[in-house]
Amino acid sequence: MNPSRLVSVMVENKPGVLNRVASMIRRRGFNIDSLSVGPTEDATVSRMTIAVHVGRQAAEQATKQLAKLIDVITIDDITELRSVSHELMLIRMHAPPEQRSEILDVVAVFLGRIVDIAASSMIIEITGTTQKIDNFVELMRPYGIKELARSGAVALVRGDQAGARLSGLGLDEATAESARAGAGAAGASVTADTTGDI
């Protein structure tokens, strides 16, 4: 099985963009492990972090196709770059009084916190790498998981490697900025797709 690859995509923050990006990936038959999206420091731009199970060659083809979408500003496969990648999980556990101390000990080891507690259950919040979250879930299974929600990974490249690049196109920062401005101008002339929102 191919390892999960992490792709960071900067897009115009407007209706329909998430639907277009997800549809393009779906049409290529790729399995999306997670997709998280939210606004950046620039209110007109959103960052998508997409984890997909594909090989390097397929990932390169996908990024080139994504780069052609009108609302995509920049795109990077950051799998092999030094990056910080975290996700958030909320998990509701079956937690009768006689099991709570054991569960709390595990939560403390994983630096989690209790965000809600009831007579026979509790909700735990854990943040960290995908592997850390997976490990915590496996440890909790014997106690009885009632519900689970995960945000999917969000990631930023570390240090001097940071900075948007148009994947596979070798564009410098000025050219990338020009491409972004062009995408915004071109997007203004396109009727908004209201089938999905960021």
Secondary structure, DSSP 4 states (H G I P E B T S, - for coil): -PPEEEEEEEEE-STTHHHHHHHHHHHTTPEEEEEEEEE-SSTTEEEEEEEEE--HHHHHHHHHHHHTSTTEEEEEE-TTS-EEEEEEEEEEEE--HHHHHHHHHHHHHTT-EEEEE-SSEEEEEEEE-HHHHHHHHHHHGGG-EEEEEE---EEEE-GGG-S--BTTTT--HHHHHHHHHHHHHHHHTSPP--S---
